[in-house]
Amino acid sequence: MKSGPQTGRSRQEVIQNELMWHEEEAHRRMPIDEFLYAPPAFEPVIDGGIAFLEAKPEKWLLEVGCGEGKESVKFREQGLKAVSIDLSHVQLQRAQELMQEKFGDGAMFFVQANAEELPFARDSFQAIYAKAVLHHLDMDIAYEEFERTLMEDGRISITEPLAHHPIIQFGRFATPQLRTRDERPIPFDEFEQFAARFSQSEVNTFFLLAPLAYIFRVSPKGERLFRKTHTFLQRVDARLFRTFPFLRRFAWYSIIKANI
Ligand SMILES: C[S@@+](CC[C@H](N)C(=O)[O-])C[C@H]1O[C@@H](n2cnc3c(N)ncnc32)[C@H](O)[C@@H]1O
């Protein structure tokens, strides 16, 4: 189960390319990321993923691919002992700046590391949090690293964009410059198969009609209407996913909540 097109390139080349893109190009995504992910649009997904971990303040939590640190901030707010890793030093720098802005210091464990070769011993973590990073990784290697570093009874939440939401697919098609060469949103079936590797797992889907609400976010005055419509459509989506499970494959995002 490999993520990324099978180009015949070695993982080392892919990782090097990912590193360079995230150091040099990722800033181009910032306006669109702000538009799509600014709170409270993703809070139900993010907060659900964090709450599931039942992270204990005295044990270590690993955040994989922390990017600009939006969730690293939440871990600190909750008094958790987190190590946040990312391949890109530039992303980690931004995460540290965000920490400084919010708390007046950058005190947090930020480590530049490749998620496919985690620099931690077996059973290091009670919880692992990974959001929007698995689709950059070789899924077989990532699973082995999660399995190796998560202790027995540990919990993991993995949140990922899926491959078949029609509007999001169109957006991706129209803006290839905002993505790395090898990343690949994951088809729902593959994501479910990945979830099945864990001893216990649950897969939830989000956002089918809810993305339509973004039409109101285009104007700053539309933010209130965006929030109301987005909340309402999320409820409709939840009901649609329950009633017509085949629609789950067209969700924009999905989350695995699992135990090793
Ligand atoms: C789409 S961003 C998601 C960032 C953050 N988790 C979020 O949801 O806002 C993907 C992040 O994964 C990082 N990344 C990509 N490949 C990686 C790897 N092999 N190891 C660690 N981080 C990686 C990128 O540098 C980038 O910051």
The ligand as a MOL file (V3000), in Angstrom:
LIG
                    3D

  0  0  0     0  0            999 V3000
M  V30 BEGIN CTAB
M  V30 COUNTS 27 29 0 0 0
M  V30 BEGIN ATOM
M  V30 1 C -0.5220 19.5120 4.5720 0
M  V30 2 S 0.6640 19.8830 5.7970 0 CHG=1
M  V30 3 C -0.2650 19.5480 7.2960 0
M  V30 4 C 0.2700 20.2930 8.4690 0
M  V30 5 C -0.5580 20.1420 9.7610 0
M  V30 6 N -0.5620 18.7830 10.2480 0
M  V30 7 C -1.9680 20.6370 9.5630 0
M  V30 8 O -2.8940 19.8060 9.4900 0
M  V30 9 O -2.1490 21.8640 9.4500 0 CHG=-1
M  V30 10 C 1.7520 18.4850 5.6890 0
M  V30 11 C 2.9800 18.6300 6.5590 0
M  V30 12 O 3.6590 17.3690 6.5790 0
M  V30 13 C 5.0450 17.5930 6.4710 0
M  V30 14 N 5.6660 16.4030 5.8990 0
M  V30 15 C 5.6340 15.9610 4.6160 0
M  V30 16 N 6.3360 14.8130 4.5090 0
M  V30 17 C 6.8140 14.5310 5.7430 0
M  V30 18 C 7.6340 13.4900 6.2780 0
M  V30 19 N 8.1160 12.5190 5.5000 0
M  V30 20 N 7.9370 13.5280 7.5820 0
M  V30 21 C 7.4870 14.5220 8.3950 0
M  V30 22 N 6.7100 15.5440 7.9470 0
M  V30 23 C 6.3800 15.5400 6.6350 0
M  V30 24 C 5.1780 18.8380 5.6000 0
M  V30 25 O 6.3950 19.4850 5.7840 0
M  V30 26 C 3.9660 19.6540 6.0520 0
M  V30 27 O 4.3140 20.5430 7.0700 0
M  V30 END ATOM
M  V30 BEGIN BOND
M  V30 1 1 1 2
M  V30 2 1 2 3
M  V30 3 1 2 10
M  V30 4 1 3 4
M  V30 5 1 4 5
M  V30 6 1 5 6
M  V30 7 1 5 7
M  V30 8 2 7 8
M  V30 9 1 7 9
M  V30 10 1 10 11
M  V30 11 1 11 12
M  V30 12 1 11 26
M  V30 13 1 12 13
M  V30 14 1 13 14
M  V30 15 1 13 24
M  V30 16 1 14 15
M  V30 17 1 14 23
M  V30 18 2 15 16
M  V30 19 1 16 17
M  V30 20 1 17 18
M  V30 21 2 17 23
M  V30 22 1 18 19
M  V30 23 2 18 20
M  V30 24 1 20 21
M  V30 25 2 21 22
M  V30 26 1 22 23
M  V30 27 1 24 25
M  V30 28 1 24 26
M  V30 29 1 26 27
M  V30 END BOND
M  V30 END CTAB
M  END
